[in-house]
Amino acid sequence: MGWIGDIAEQGNPDPPPPQLLIIGKGNVNKMKIRTIKKTHEVVIVRGDDEGIFEVNPMTPREINKLLKKYTVHEKRKGLLSPETDFLGFIVAKTKKTISGWNLENEKGEPLECTDKNKEIAYMQNPDLINDVLEKADRIASGTEEIEQDEEKN
């Protein structure tokens, strides 16, 4: 009889604790994790145009703190109800995440990467900036392969 049957016969409904299984003790590399915040390069291609963005992915703690800043609790029918200014949150996240770019305005002039221009870029091109923020979030979570990353001092 298997362990489930044995446990059932003993009257113990809890399964045994998981065992650590190490396979191939020979040439196994240790997993490396990020411990230093870095600036990364994100490339967005639209047709023949390419935008290169320098991003500083936010940590979960930074995102939580920013979200709290843009959330207020309003009293409705005697209950506190959270109301979040998502536009304010996304614009603030854009300003904190993007640290540089190679963008031009409609006249072909270089567009300086300032907080004001970041807000304009989001308001006029939300799909583009959302793609940049999404890639930055994937880098932060470890689900985005990072081919080119540069540490900025």
URVENTA-V635703 format. One record per backbone hydrogen bond with DSSP energy under -0.5 kcal/mol. CO is the residue of the C=O (numbers start at 1). NH is the residue of the N-H. If there is no record, write none. Layout:
co=CO nh=NH
co=CO nh=NH
//
This chain:
co=2 nh=6
co=3 nh=7
co=4 nh=8
co=5 nh=9
co=6 nh=10
co=7 nh=11
co=7 nh=12
co=8 nh=11
co=11 nh=13
co=19 nh=21
co=20 nh=22
co=21 nh=23
co=26 nh=28
co=39 nh=150
co=40 nh=55
co=42 nh=53
co=44 nh=51
co=46 nh=49
co=49 nh=46
co=51 nh=44
co=51 nh=53
co=52 nh=102
co=53 nh=42
co=53 nh=55
co=54 nh=99
co=54 nh=100
co=55 nh=40
co=55 nh=57
co=59 nh=63
co=60 nh=64
co=61 nh=65
co=62 nh=66
co=63 nh=67
co=64 nh=68
co=65 nh=69
co=66 nh=70
co=68 nh=71
co=70 nh=85
co=72 nh=74
co=72 nh=83
co=74 nh=76
co=74 nh=81
co=76 nh=79
co=79 nh=76
co=81 nh=74
co=83 nh=72
co=84 nh=86
co=85 nh=89
co=86 nh=90
co=87 nh=91
co=88 nh=92
co=89 nh=93
co=90 nh=94
co=91 nh=95
co=92 nh=96
co=93 nh=97
co=94 nh=98
co=97 nh=56
co=97 nh=99
co=100 nh=54
co=103 nh=111
co=105 nh=108
co=109 nh=105
co=110 nh=112
co=112 nh=114
co=114 nh=118
co=115 nh=119
co=116 nh=120
co=117 nh=121
co=118 nh=122
co=119 nh=123
co=120 nh=124
co=121 nh=125
co=125 nh=129
co=126 nh=130
co=127 nh=131
co=128 nh=132
co=129 nh=133
co=130 nh=134
co=131 nh=135
co=132 nh=136
co=133 nh=137
co=134 nh=138
co=135 nh=139
co=136 nh=140
co=137 nh=141
co=138 nh=142
co=138 nh=143
co=138 nh=144
co=139 nh=142
co=143 nh=145
co=145 nh=147
co=147 nh=149
co=148 nh=41
co=150 nh=39
co=150 nh=152
co=151 nh=153
//
